[in-house]
Amino acid sequence: MNRGRKLILNTILLTITAFIMRGIGMLFQIYLSRKIGAAGLGLFQLIMSVYMLFMTIAISGIRFATTRLVSEELGVKPDGAVGGIIRKCLIYAFSFGTVAAVALYSLSGTMGLMWIKDTRSVLSLRILSISLPFLAMSSVLSGYFTAVCRVIKSAAAQFVEQVCRILIVMIFFSMALDLDTEHACAVIVAGSVAGDFVSFAIQYTLYLFDKRRYRQPRSTGGVTVRMLGISLPLAFSSYARTALSTLQQIFVPRGFEKSGATANQALSDYGTIHGMVFPVITLPSALFTSLSEIIVPELTDAQVKGDSHTIEGLVGRMLRLCTVFSLGVAAVLFRYSGELGQCIFGDGDVRKYMRILSLLMPIMYLDSVTDGMLRGLGQHMHSMWYNIADSVISLVLVYVLLPKWAVTGYIFIIFFTEIFNFALSINRLAKVAKFHIGFFSIFKALVSSLGSVNIAMVTLRALRLPLAASPLSVAAHIILTLVIYFFLLGVFRCIDSSDKAWFKSVLKKH
């Protein structure tokens, strides 16, 4: 099977898995919002923002380094020295993961008191520290499966991890009906720790069977230097970016408080946006999140071979298809946000924020794909510096705007920094890969997205199924809207003949 066909098949498999996982994750968020409330979700999100900093230290750039090294090796030699590369990457990951675990456990009290300013977070941080070595090593194995185009194995492990985490949490919640916020958060993170261990065990077992297809070299000269050359610069820049992002997330509820909100209301507003709205608007991005992962080894392979034609065609096609897809999804969420928010959460603020942030979805999705392609073309350091600049600006704006403008200021910050980051990334991509998007096709897709919403509403109203905040009505409107949208894309030829030919060619056996 050629790499093109592997790309499509792995994208389909990973996308299906990602949709299922995100769907389950969103349902779990709904479950948690009803168990611990918006304020409890806000505290949990703050705990996870601190954990993300130590998780970044644990991973320290090794996931991308693994993907890059294995892709380069197999691009030159199909039966290359994969075993030695993974062995050294696992040692690196275990070392950094252990350091991060010890640091988080030792500093959990300080983080809870000085950063989060809530002692209820300390227990959860200590529990989370246990998972860091396993999480780091899992990132190596995930990077390996991405490089060899067998991501379904990694995705299967992650699926089992999520199911395990959710089951553990639900069992504990059913056994203890009177948990306070501190112990409720501790139960949630304990489920995450168990899931991380299960994921590592499954991925490592799958790797042991999978690696048999590659020869085992006696030596791996130069691998350590190459590994450190890729991972360490990426690690240091990741530390800076994540530290800034963590500070930003911690300052958001404080900014809400300075604007006049109570501490509980500040946590509630923060939890509504990050614990309820973002899981919904990012759910449809599973397709292009999958592509941004899979496209890394595909572009790396083409770059190693000097195949600029493949790079240019792949970059242009991915950007155009991502734009077309995101416009349709954004139109659906914008028009039906009120009914969706009411059906899912029964919260008016959720409806309001979902509608506003749906306008940003095309930029968010395109930025994700652009970052993936920059990594695949060896431009990961540029992407990381753009993210650091984004985080610096976000932190400054949070400090300046939130005390006066509260949630309105935070929404503005999200829009501004997303657009800023994407502008830098797409500009860099244009410098390293020539591509053609087809702006007239994008305009026709925009018209199709707006038309499909209105046609669906008129059609269902004529059939006496008007739009209402009920699951049946909302589901019928969304499904019909998307069907009409894809029909209009075909009528207006937003997806041209070269796209169809490409799909047919990569699905053929050579």
N, C-alpha and C positions, 0 to 999 in steps of 0.2 A: 504494500500500500504506500503511495507516495505521500510526501509531506503535506501537499495541498489537501488531499482527501482526509488525512489525519486531522488537519486543522479544522475542517468543517465538522467531522464526526465528533471530535473532542469538544468543539464549541457547542454543538447540539446537546451532547451528554451533560456537559458542565452547566449549560444554561438551564436545562430541565432540573438538574440537582439544585442549582442556585435558587431558582424560582421556588422550589419546594421548601428549601431551607429558610429562605427569606419569608415565605408565607407562614411557615411554622413559627419563625422568630417573631413575626408581627402579631400572630395570635397569642404568643407567649407574653409579649409586651402588653397586650390588652388584658390578659390574665393578671399580670403583675400590677397594672394600673388599678385594677379593682381590688387587689389584695392589699397594696401598700399606699395607694393614692398617688396623685401627681407629685406631692412633696416628697414622698418616699422614693419615687422614681428619680426625682431631682438629686437626692442624696446619693442614690446608687450611681447615677451618671457621674457625679463628682468623684466618687471612689474609683470608678473605672478610668476617669481622666488621669488620676495620679498613677494608677496601675499601668496605663499606657506608656508612661515615661519609663518605668522599669522594664516593661515588656520590650521597648525599643532598645534598651541597654542589653537585654538578654539576646535579642536577635542580632543586633549590631551589623546589619547589612548582609547577613549570611544567606538569606533566602535568595536574593537577587544574584549574589556571587555564585551560589550553587547552580542556578539556572544558566547563568552566563558561561561558567566554566564547562559544564556538561554539554551545552549547545555548541560551544567552540570545539570541544573535543570530538563530538560526533559529526560536526560539519567537516572536519578534516579526515577522520577515520571512523567509519560506521561501527566498528567494533572497538572503539577507543577505551582508554584507561579510566573507566567510570568508577570502578570500585575504590581505587585509591583516592580519587577526588572526594567521594562521599565520606570516606573514613576520616579524612582530615577536616572536612567541613563539620562533621558531627563532633569531633574533639573541640573545635573552635566554639560550636554552639553550646556544648555542655559547660565549657569553662566560663563563657560569658553569662550563661543562664544561672549558674551557681553563684557567681558574683552578684548578679542582680537580685537573686533570691535572698541572699544574706543581707544585702543593703536594704531591701524593702522591709524585711522583718525587723531589722535593727532600727530603722528610721520611721516605722509605722506610727509610733507615738507622736513624733515630731510632725510628720505629715498630717496626721489627724488634727492636732492642736493648732499648728501654725499655718498650714496651707488650707485645709478644708474648714478649719475652725469648728469642728463638730466631733466630739469624742466618740460618737456612735460609729464613726468610720474606722477606728483603730482595729477592731477585731476582724473586720472584713479584709483589711489590707494585709494583716498577718496571715490569714488563710490563703489569700491570693499568692503570696510569696512562694508557696509550695509548688505551684504549677510552672514556674518560670523555666527551669531546666528542660522539662518535657516540652514546653511550648517552643523553646528555641530549637531543639532537635527536630521537632515536627516541621518547623519551617524549612529545614534542610531537605527533609524527605519530600515535602510539598514542592520545593524548588526543583528537585530531581524529576518528579513525575511530570511537572510542567515542561521541563526541557526535553524529555523523551516522548512527549505527546501522549501520555497515558494519565491525564489528569483525573479521569473518572475514578481511579483508585484512591487518590487523595481526597476527592470529593466524597466518595463513599465513607471514608474514615471520618470526615468532618460531619457528615450527616448522622452517623452513629453517635458522634460526640454530642451533637445538639440534642438528639433524642434522649440520650443518657442524662444530660444536664437538666432537661425539662422534667423528665420523670422523677429524678431525685428531688428537685425543688417541689414539685406537686405533691409527692409523697410526704415530705416534711411538713408542708403547709397543711395537709389534711390531718396529720397527726397532732399538730400544735396549733390550735385555733386562736390563741391569745398572744401571738408573737408581737413584740414591740418592733419599732423600725430598725433598731440596731441588729437584733437577732434575725429579723426577716432578711436584711441585706446579707448577713453572714450565711444564711441558708442558700441564698441565690448564688453567692460566689463559691460556696462549697460545691454546689452542683457544677459550676464551671471548672473547678479544679479536677473533679472526677472525670469530667468530659475530656479535658486536655490529656490526662493520663491514658484514657481509653483510645483517643485519637492517635497518640504516639505509638502505643502498642500495636494497633492495627496497621498503621503506615509502615512501621519497621518490619513487621511480618511480611507485608506485601513486597517491600523492597528486597528482602532476603530471597524471595522467589524470583523477583523480576531481574535482579542483577546477574543471574546466571547466563543471560544472553550475551553478556559482555565479558571480554577476557580480563583476567586479573593480573595486572602487571607486577613485576617484582619491585619496581621503584616508581616513584611519582615525582621525579625531579622537576623542580620549578613550580609545582602546584601550590605549595605554601606561599611562595612569594606572590604569585598571581592572585591567589585567594585574598591575601592581606591587601594587595594593591587595589582590589575592587571593593572589599568589604569595609576596610577601616575608614577610607575617606567618606564612604556612604554612611558609616556608623556615626562618625563625628558630626556630620551635617544633620543626620537624623536626630541625634541627641539635642542639638540646638533647636531644630524645628519642633520636636515633641515637647521639649521643656517650655517653649514659648506657647505652644497650643494648650498645654496643661495649665499654665498661668492664666491664659485667656479664659478657659472654661471655669477656673476658680473665681476669677474676677467678675464673671457675668452675674451670678446671684448677688455678689456684693454691690455691684453697680445698681441692680434693681432695688436693693435695700436703700442705697443712698438717694434714690429717686423718691423714696417715701413708702415703699412696700415693706410689709413685715417680713421677718426671716422666713416664715412658713410660706407666705405668698411668693417670695423670691424663688424659693426652691420649687414651688408649684409651677411658676411660669417657665423656669428653666427645664423642669421635667416634661412639661407639655410640649415644648419645641423639640427637645432632643430625645425624649423617651416615647413620644407619641407621633408627632408630625413627621420627623425625618425617617422613621422606619417605613411609613406609608409611601412617601414620595421617592424613596430610594429603592423600593421593592421592584419596580419594573426595570431598573437598571441592571438586573442580573445578567441579561444578555450581553451588554457591553462591558460589564465587569469581567465576565468570562473571556471575552475577546481581548481585553487589555492584558489578561494574564497569558493567554495562549499565543498572542501575537509576538511576545518577546522572543521565544526561540525561533519563530518563523522569520522575523526580521533579522535576527542575529545570523541565522544560516545564510540568508540572502546577502548580508553584508560581508560575511567571511568569503563568499564566492564571488563578490564584486558584481552581483546581479542588481544593478540600479533599476532596470526595467520592472522587475518584480516588486522592488521597494516602492517605487512611485505608484504603480497600479494598486498595490495593497493599501497604501496610506490614503490615497484619494478615495478609494471605494469605501473604506471603513469610516472615514469622516462623513461622507455623503449619506451612507446608510444609517449611521448613528443619528445624524440630524433629522432625517426623515422619520425614523422611529420615535425619537424624543418629542418631535412636534405633535405627533398623534397622541402620545401618552399625556403630554402637558395639557392639550386641549381637553382631554377626558377629565383629568384631575381638577382643572380649573372650573369647568362647568358643573361637575358633580361633587365638588369638595364638600359643600354643605351637607348633602344627603349622605355622603360617605362618612364624614366626621360624626354625624348623628348616629348612623347605624353602628359604627365601630366603637366609638368612645362615648357618645351621648354628651359631648362637650362642645359648647359654642366657640370657645377659644381655639380648639383644634380645627374647626371648620374655617375660621378666619385665617389662621396661619397657613393652613394647607393651600388655600386659594392663592394667597400671596406668593408663597414659595414655589408653587407649581410653575410660575412664570420663569423661574430660574432653571428649571429642569434641563432644557436643551444645553445650556452652558455647563451645567454640572456633569452631564453625561459625556459631552464632547471633551471636557477637561480630563475625565478619567481615561478615555481612549487615547487622547493625545499623550498623556503621561506614560501610558503603557508603550506606545510606539517610540517615544524618546528613550525609554529604558532599553528597548530592543535594538535601537540604533547606537547604543553606547553613550547616550546623552544624559545618563541618570544624574550626573552631578549638576548639570544645568537645571534639570527638573527640581532637584533638591534645593538649590539656591533660590529658585522661584518660590518654592513652598516656604522657605525660611523668611523671605521678604514678605510673603503673604501673612505669615504668623506675626511678624514684627508690626506690620501695619494694623492687623486685627487687634493686637494687644494694646497698642496706643489708642486706637479708636474706642475700644471698650472702656478704657480708663477715662477718656475725655467725654464721650457721648452718653454713656449709660446713666450716669447720675442725673442728667437733665432730661434725656429722651426715653429712658427705660427700654421697654420692649421694641418700640418703634425704632429707636437708635440701633438696637441689635439686629433687626431685620435689614436695616440699611447697610450695616457692616457686612452681613452675610452676602448681600448682593454685590457690594463694591469689591470685596476681596475675591469672590469667585470670578468675577469678570476680569479683575486685574491679573489673577493667576493664569486664567485661560489665555488672555492676550499675550502674555510673555511666552507661554508654552507653544501656542500655535505659531508665533513668530519664529521661535527657534526651530520648530519642525519644518517650517517653510525654507529655512536656510540649509538644512541637511538632506531634505528630500523634496524634489519637485512633485507637485501633485495638482490635480484638477478636481474640484468638488462639483461644479455644475450648479451655479446659483439660481438659474431659472428653474431647475428641478426642485430646489429648496423652496422657491416662491410658490410653485404649484402644490408642493406638499403642505405648505402653510394654509393655502386656500382650501385644500382638501380636508385638512384637519378641522377648520372652522365650519366648513359645509357639512361634514359628517355628523357633527354634534347636533346641528339644527335639523338636518334631515331625520336623524334618529328620533329626536323629540317630537317632531311633527307626525312621523309615522306611528309611533307608539300612542300618541294622543288620539290619533284617528282610530286606533285599535282599542281605545278606552283603557289604556294603561298609562296614565299620566305619571310624570316624575313625582316621587314621594320618598320620604325617608324610611323606606322598607327594603329589606334585602332583595326581594324579588324584583321590585321596580328598578332599583339601582343596578342590579346585575343585568337586567334586560336592556337597559339603556346603554350601559358600558359595552356589552357584547355587540349590540347592533351598531353602535358608533364605530367600533373598531373594524367590524366587517365592512361597513360602508367606506371607511377610510382606506382600507387596503384595496377595495374595489376601485375607488377613485384614483389611487396611486397607479393602478394598472391602466385606467382609462387615459390619464394624463401623462403616462409613460415617465413617471418620476423615477422608476427603476428601469434603466435602459437595457437594450439588447445585450450589451457587453456584460452586464451583471448576470443575466440569465445564462449566457455562454460560459461565464466563469464558473458558476455553480455546476453546470452540466459537466464541464471538463474535469473539475476536481473530484467529482463523484464517480468518474469512470476509473476502472482499474487499468493500470499500465503494465 
